[in-house]
C-alpha cells in the first residue's frame, strides 16, 4: 500500500496555523469598515455644518484633519500587531490610547452634528 | 501617561489603564474578538450619527421640523453616550478576561434599545398626530 504523495515540502499536514480562525483578517476588516463609516460621517456632517456658517465649517474642516492623521498611525500599528499574531501566535494588547482617540472622535463628531442642528434651528 | 515596556522587552505597549495591567494576558484571539466587538459598537454609534445628520441635511420639509430636530438630537446624544459606554465595556471585558471572571452583561444594548424605541415612538406619535398631513 503506497502512501499519498506529499505535495508541499516542509509543511506538516496536521499543523494548525496560529491564526486558523482568521482573527487577524477579521479585525483588520473591522478597522477598515470603521474608517469607512468615519469617512461617510465626515462628509454628512460637513454638508450640515457648511449650511450654518463659514466659522463652523472651518472649525469642522480642522477637526477632520485629526482622524485622517490618526488613521495612518493606528493602521500601521494594527498591521504590526496582527503580523506578530499571524507569525508568532502572540498579540500585543490593544492600545487603549487608540480606542480613547476613536471614542473622542465619535463624541466630537456627534457634538458637531448637535451644534449644527441647534444652530440651524435658531436661524 | 507613562510608556510601559512589553513583557518580552520589545516595543513599548503604550499607556494602559490600571484595569488592564493586573492579571494574566488573555488568549490573543479573545483580545482581538473584544477589539472587534468594540469597533462594532463604535460603528453602531456612527450609524446613529449618520442617520441623525442625514435626516437633518436631506429630509428637507418631508419631515416637519418639530419632529425632525428632537429626533436628531436624541440620536446624536445617544451616539455620543454609546461610544463612551462601548469603551467602558471594552475595558471591563478585557479586565474580566485577565482575571478569568464571567463577562459583564451588555448594558449598552439596553441603552440602544431604549434610545431607538423613544425615537420610534416619537415618530409614530408625530405620524398619528397628523403632522405629515
Interface residues (C-beta under 8 A of the other chain):
Chain A: X21 X23 X24 X26 X27 X30 X31 X33 X34 X37 X38 X40 X41 X44 X45 X47 X48 X51 X80 X82 X85 X89 X90 X91 X92 X93 X94 X95 X96 X97 X99 X100 X102 X103 X106 X107 X109 X110 X111 X113 X114 X116 X117 X118 X120 X121
Chain B: X1 X6 X8 X11 X13 X14 X15 X16 X17 X20 X25 X28 X29 X31 X32 X33 X34 X35 X36 X38 X39 X40 X42 X43 X45 X46 X47 X49 X50 X52 X53 X54 X56 X57 X65 X69 X72 X73 X76 X77 X79 X80 X83 X84 X86 X87 X90 X91 X94
